[in-house]
Amino acid sequence: MEYRKFNVNEKKYYANDFTENFEIVSLTGTINTMNDKFYTHIHMSAGNERGDVFGRHLNKAIVSATCEMVIHIIDGKVDRKYNDDIGLNLFEF
């Protein structure tokens, strides 16, 4: 699993890789587009065998058993556009 943390001052993401097995405690975010291409922005909280829970931006993960989720589709189009001032891809309605 790879988590990312955004450094506001540097306008840059830093990644951490984890090789343990975790249980998904919470998974939330958006699935939309950026420049008319598939784009996701997902946050995940995960727990280890000791009960420690942590979370960040989810970059990638392999599901070993199940990942139950509900996806709510809204009418209209929500795209993303890079914002130079903030350094992030923000919603563009």
C-alpha positions in Angstrom: 0.0 0.0 0.0 1.3 3.5 -0.8 0.1 6.5 1.1 0.9 10.1 0.2 1.1 13.3 2.3 1.0 16.7 0.7 3.5 19.3 2.0 1.7 22.7 1.6 4.9 24.8 1.8 6.7 22.7 -0.9 3.5 22.0 -3.0 4.7 18.4 -3.2 3.5 14.9 -2.3 5.6 12.5 -0.3 4.9 8.8 -0.5 5.2 6.1 2.1 5.1 2.3 1.3 3.7 -0.2 3.7 4.0 -4.0 3.3 1.9 -5.2 6.3 -1.7 -6.4 6.0 -4.2 -3.8 7.0 -8.0 -3.6 7.4 -9.8 -0.8 5.7 -11.5 1.3 8.4 -12.6 4.1 6.1 -12.4 4.9 2.4 -13.7 8.1 1.0 -13.1 10.4 -1.9 -14.0 11.2 -5.5 -13.9 9.6 -8.9 -14.0 12.1 -11.7 -11.9 13.4 -14.5 -9.0 15.8 -15.1 -8.4 17.0 -18.7 -11.2 14.6 -19.6 -9.3 11.5 -18.3 -10.1 9.3 -15.4 -9.0 10.8 -12.0 -9.4 9.7 -8.4 -8.8 11.4 -5.1 -9.1 8.8 -2.3 -8.4 9.0 1.4 -8.1 5.8 3.4 -7.8 5.0 7.1 -6.3 1.6 7.8 -5.7 -0.5 10.9 -3.0 -3.0 11.6 -3.0 -6.1 13.8 -2.2 -4.1 16.9 -5.2 -1.8 16.4 -3.2 1.2 15.3 -5.1 3.3 12.7 -3.6 5.8 10.4 -4.6 7.5 7.1 -3.6 9.6 4.2 -4.2 10.0 0.5 -4.3 6.5 -1.0 -2.0 6.1 -4.0 -2.3 2.4 -4.5 -3.2 -0.8 -2.7 -3.8 -4.5 -3.3 -7.0 -5.9 -1.8 -6.4 -9.4 -0.3 -10.0 -10.3 0.8 -12.8 -7.7 0.2 -13.3 -4.0 -0.2 -16.9 -3.1 0.2 -17.9 0.4 -1.0 -20.8 2.4 -2.2 -20.4 4.7 -5.2 -22.9 7.5 -5.6 -23.2 9.0 -9.1 -24.3 12.6 -9.5 -25.7 14.3 -12.6 -23.3 16.6 -14.5 -19.6 16.8 -15.0 -16.9 17.6 -12.4 -13.4 18.0 -13.8 -10.1 18.9 -12.1 -7.7 21.6 -13.0 -4.2 22.2 -11.6 -4.0 25.4 -9.4 -0.5 27.0 -9.5 -1.1 29.0 -6.3 -2.0 26.0 -4.2 -0.2 23.3 -6.1 -3.1 20.9 -6.2 -5.7 19.6 -8.7 -8.9 21.4 -7.7 -12.6 20.8 -8.7 -13.8 22.7 -11.8 -17.6 22.6 -12.1 
